[in-house]
């Protein structure tokens, strides 16, 4: 019974601490990307989330494509990827010069 009370308390704290959609929108809004896609995979350690590894000039990091529905399917290793701070649009520049824009899916 005591364990159930602690679980319930933790669950309430989790639920009320942040609207996850709202927090995620803020993180995306503040995010700035300017690099190249060096790897692309479904991350089995993260529930199969579609993931891009992006190499910028001085850093390499993971980008989970969850709310950019079409991005992962169209992006290829070698493409350039740009997202400006305070924007929901990601632009992919293909190696052949083609440019594609993807909007964040925040309609939930």
Secondary structure, DSSP 4 states (H G I P E B T S, - for coil): -HHHHHHHHHHHHHHHH--HHHHHHHHHHH--EEEEEEEEEEEGGGTTEEEEEEE-SS-EEEEE-TT-TTHHHH--TT-EEEE-TT--EEEEE-TTS-EEEEE-----
